Amino acid sequence: MDEGFVLVVGSAGINIKGRPEEECVWGQSNLGYIRNSVGGIARNIAENLARLEVETVLLTALGADLEGERVLQVCRDAGINCDYVRRVAGVQTGVYMALMKADGELEVALSDFEVMKAVDADYLLEHETLFAQASMVVIDATLSSEALHVLFDLCDRYQVHICGDPTTPTLASRFCEFLPQFYLLAPNASETHALCGLEVTAVDRDTATAAARQLVMIGVDIVAVTMGERGMAYAYRGGSGFIRARKTEVVDTTGAGDAFTGAVIFGLLNEVEIDEAMRLGVTAASLTLESRETVLPYLSQELLYDELAV
């Protein structure tokens, strides 16, 4: 792996997840299970990288509250460097609240990350030296337009590869003007159309491959389009491919996409072939689907290769 650490910039907060015992009856109380954990797209990717023994530094904003302390403690315990995290008084730590279906698939979710406004131009410029030293930068789409402009300028100045998770269809469009500057982009099926109003929306192998190729034509170096149980397609300047989903007993879908992205980045950092990096990602995602945890607490390099998807 290249010298230096991976700099992850984006959301960190608390996940609250509810899952009914049976199909929900709307308009009344339902019996089920409610759990909370530490989450945030960028933070989840950072933890997956740290558990794969990649040196990782996190830039994010948290409230000056007990939830923020909890996020910091969990991150540090996982091996993430949190020395530069901004704490904001008077604003709560970000919260993602998800209602799952009885089978573990997402029904609907709400996201409140107002605190991310504190990840602004001044904050990023204050930590310019981190961009100069990083081997790669990973971002999610919770960053403001102002912050994204500064971040891409810094990465261009120091010639650092940028990997991005579009986060949600609502936020994905924030990446549109920067697409030619991405090294890796990992949208899910619902986010492909939101990326600059692409003519192709991923619904199967052919359309996912077409969407990935279209993003490569726009300028992204590597694109991975995930479609859950329908598998994932990818494209790069030298070709494309498709990997079927592994047979998995789904417990909870939360965090599976972040595990995929983290494992792909791990592979690329270690200069494995793109095809193998994608298989590492699929493996990490499938293992995470089998757990109630947002990030698999026992994820390791050895486990990934022992379970490697074919």
C-alpha positions in Angstrom: 0.0 0.0 0.0 1.1 3.6 -0.7 2.6 5.4 2.3 0.2 7.6 4.2 -3.3 7.2 5.6 -6.8 7.3 4.2 -8.6 10.5 5.0 -12.4 10.0 5.4 -14.6 13.1 5.3 -18.3 13.0 6.0 -21.0 12.0 8.4 -20.8 10.3 11.7 -23.7 9.9 14.2 -26.2 7.6 15.8 -28.3 4.9 14.0 -31.7 4.1 15.4 -33.3 1.0 13.8 -36.7 -0.5 14.3 -37.8 -3.9 12.9 -41.3 -5.3 13.3 -41.9 -8.9 14.2 -44.4 -9.1 11.4 -45.6 -6.8 8.5 -46.3 -3.3 9.9 -49.9 -2.2 10.3 -49.8 1.5 9.6 -51.5 3.9 11.9 -51.0 1.9 15.1 -48.3 0.5 17.4 -46.5 -2.7 16.2 -44.5 -5.1 18.2 -40.8 -5.3 17.2 -37.2 -4.7 18.0 -35.5 -1.3 18.4 -31.8 -0.9 18.5 -29.3 2.0 18.3 -25.7 2.0 17.3 -23.0 4.3 16.0 -23.3 5.1 12.3 -22.9 7.7 9.5 -21.8 6.7 5.9 -18.3 8.1 6.1 -17.8 6.9 9.7 -18.9 3.4 8.7 -16.5 3.3 5.8 -13.8 4.5 8.1 -14.4 1.7 10.6 -14.5 -1.0 7.9 -11.1 0.3 6.7 -9.7 0.5 10.2 -10.8 -3.1 10.9 -9.0 -4.1 7.7 -5.8 -2.6 9.2 -5.8 0.5 7.0 -4.6 3.7 8.9 -7.6 6.0 8.8 -8.2 9.6 9.9 -11.8 10.9 10.2 -12.9 14.5 9.6 -16.5 15.1 10.7 -18.6 17.2 13.0 -20.4 16.0 16.2 -22.5 17.7 18.8 -21.0 18.6 22.1 -23.3 16.0 23.7 -23.3 12.5 25.1 -24.1 11.0 21.8 -21.0 12.7 20.3 -18.9 11.2 23.1 -20.2 7.8 22.3 -19.4 8.1 18.6 -15.9 9.2 19.4 -15.3 6.3 21.8 -16.6 3.7 19.4 -14.4 5.1 16.6 -11.3 5.2 18.7 -11.9 1.7 19.9 -12.1 0.6 16.3 -8.7 2.2 15.6 -9.9 5.4 13.8 -7.9 8.5 14.3 -10.4 11.1 15.6 -8.0 13.8 16.7 -9.4 16.3 14.2 -13.1 15.8 14.7 -15.0 19.1 15.3 -17.4 19.3 18.2 -20.3 21.8 17.9 -22.1 23.3 20.9 -25.9 23.8 20.6 -26.4 21.3 17.8 -27.2 17.6 18.3 -25.0 14.8 17.0 -26.4 13.5 13.7 -29.1 10.8 13.8 -30.3 8.3 11.2 -33.6 6.6 12.0 -34.6 3.6 10.0 -37.8 1.5 9.9 -37.0 -1.9 8.5 -39.3 -4.5 7.1 -39.7 -7.8 8.9 -37.3 -9.4 6.4 -34.6 -6.9 7.2 -34.9 -4.7 4.1 -35.3 -0.9 4.5 -38.9 0.4 4.6 -38.2 4.1 5.2 -35.6 6.3 6.9 -35.1 9.8 8.2 -31.8 11.5 8.5 -30.9 14.6 10.6 -27.3 15.7 10.1 -27.6 19.5 10.5 -24.4 19.3 12.4 -22.6 18.6 9.1 -22.8 22.3 8.2 -19.8 22.6 10.5 -17.7 20.7 8.1 -17.2 23.9 6.1 -14.4 25.5 4.0 -12.6 26.9 7.1 -12.6 23.5 8.8 -11.2 21.7 5.8 -8.5 24.4 5.1 -7.5 24.3 8.7 -6.5 20.6 8.1 -4.9 21.1 4.7 -1.8 19.2 5.8 -3.9 16.0 6.1 -4.8 16.2 2.5 -1.2 16.7 1.6 -0.2 13.6 3.5 -3.2 11.3 2.6 -2.8 8.3 0.3 -6.5 8.6 -0.6 -9.6 10.6 0.4 -13.0 9.1 0.9 -16.2 11.3 1.1 -20.0 11.0 1.4 -22.6 13.4 0.0 -23.5 15.0 3.3 -20.9 17.7 2.5 -22.1 21.1 1.4 -21.4 22.4 -2.1 -18.9 24.9 -0.6 -17.1 22.1 1.3 -17.0 19.9 -1.8 -15.4 22.7 -3.9 -12.7 23.2 -1.3 -12.1 19.5 -0.8 -11.7 18.8 -4.6 -9.4 21.8 -4.9 -7.2 20.4 -2.1 -7.2 16.9 -3.6 -6.3 18.4 -7.0 -3.5 20.4 -5.5 -1.9 17.4 -3.8 -2.8 14.9 -6.5 -4.9 12.6 -4.1 -7.4 10.1 -5.4 -11.0 10.7 -4.3 -13.5 7.9 -3.6 -17.2 8.8 -3.1 -20.4 7.3 -1.7 -23.4 9.2 -3.1 -25.2 8.4 0.2 -28.9 8.8 -0.9 -30.7 9.7 -4.2 -31.6 13.1 -2.6 -27.9 14.0 -1.9 -26.3 12.2 -4.9 -26.7 15.2 -7.2 -24.2 17.1 -5.1 -21.5 15.1 -6.8 -22.6 15.8 -10.3 -20.2 18.7 -11.2 -17.3 16.7 -9.7 -17.7 13.4 -11.5 -14.6 13.7 -13.7 -12.5 14.1 -10.6 -13.6 10.9 -8.9 -11.3 7.8 -8.8 -14.0 5.5 -7.4 -17.7 6.1 -7.2 -20.0 3.5 -5.5 -23.7 4.3 -6.0 -26.5 1.9 -5.3 -29.2 1.3 -7.9 -31.5 4.1 -6.7 -28.7 6.6 -6.8 -27.6 6.1 -10.4 -30.4 8.1 -11.9 -29.8 11.0 -9.5 -26.2 11.3 -10.7 -26.7 14.0 -13.3 -30.0 12.6 -14.4 -28.4 9.6 -16.1 -30.6 8.2 -18.8 -30.0 4.7 -17.4 -31.4 3.6 -14.1 -29.9 0.4 -12.7 -32.6 -2.3 -12.3 -30.7 -5.4 -13.6 -27.3 -6.6 -14.9 -27.6 -4.9 -18.3 -28.8 -1.5 -17.0 -26.4 -1.5 -14.0 -23.5 -2.2 -16.4 -24.8 0.5 -18.8 -25.0 3.1 -15.9 -21.5 2.2 -14.7 -20.1 2.6 -18.2 -21.9 5.9 -18.7 -20.3 7.3 -15.5 -16.9 6.1 -16.7 -17.5 7.9 -20.0 -18.2 11.1 -18.0 -14.8 10.7 -16.4 -15.0 8.5 -13.2 -12.1 6.0 -13.2 -14.0 3.2 -11.5 -17.7 2.8 -10.9 -19.4 0.1 -8.9 -23.2 -0.1 -9.0 -24.7 -2.2 -6.2 -28.2 -3.7 -6.5 -28.6 -5.8 -3.3 -29.9 -9.3 -4.1 -29.6 -8.6 -7.8 -25.8 -8.4 -7.6 -23.5 -5.6 -8.6 -22.0 -4.3 -11.9 -18.8 -2.3 -12.3 -16.9 -0.6 -15.1 -13.6 1.1 -15.5 -11.5 2.4 -18.4 -10.3 -1.1 -19.3 -13.5 -3.1 -19.1 -16.5 -4.0 -17.0 -17.9 -6.9 -15.0 -20.8 -8.3 -13.0 -20.9 -10.3 -9.7 -23.9 -12.2 -8.6 -25.1 -11.7 -5.0 -24.0 -14.4 -2.5 -26.7 -16.4 -0.9 -27.1 -14.7 2.4 -29.6 -14.8 5.2 -30.4 -11.1 5.6 -30.6 -9.9 9.1 -30.2 -6.2 8.6 -29.3 -4.3 5.4 -27.9 -1.2 7.2 -24.2 -0.7 6.6 -23.8 -3.3 3.9 -23.1 -0.7 1.2 -20.5 1.0 3.4 -18.8 -2.4 4.0 -18.7 -2.9 0.2 -17.1 0.5 -0.4 -14.6 0.0 2.5 -13.5 -3.4 1.2 -13.1 -2.2 -2.4 -11.0 0.7 -1.3 -8.9 -1.7 0.8 -8.3 -3.8 -2.3 -7.4 -0.8 -4.5 -5.0 0.5 -1.9 -3.2 -2.8 -1.9 -3.1 -2.8 -5.7 -5.1 -5.9 -6.3 -6.9 -6.3 -9.7 -10.2 -4.4 -9.9 -12.1 -7.6 -10.3 -10.7 -8.9 -7.1 -11.3 -5.6 -5.3 -15.0 -5.9 -6.3 -15.2 -9.5 -5.0 -13.7 -8.3 -1.7 -16.5 -5.7 -1.5 -19.3 -8.2 -2.2 -17.9 -10.5 0.4 -17.7 -7.7 3.1 -21.3 -6.6 2.2 -22.7 -10.1 2.4 -21.1 -10.8 5.8 -22.5 -7.5 7.1 -26.0 -8.4 5.9 -25.8 -11.4 8.2 -25.2 -9.3 11.3 -27.3 -6.9 13.3 -24.3 -4.6 13.6 -23.8 -1.7 11.2 -20.1 -2.6 10.9 -19.1 -6.2 11.4 -17.1 -6.1 14.7 -14.9 -9.1 13.7 -14.2 -8.0 10.1 -10.6 -8.8 9.2 -8.4 -9.3 6.1 -8.2 -13.0 6.9 -12.0 -13.4 7.1 -12.5 -11.5 3.8 -10.2 -13.9 1.9 -11.5 -17.0 3.6 -15.0 -16.1 2.5 -14.1 -14.4 -0.8 -16.9 -14.3 -3.4 -16.4 -16.1 -6.7 
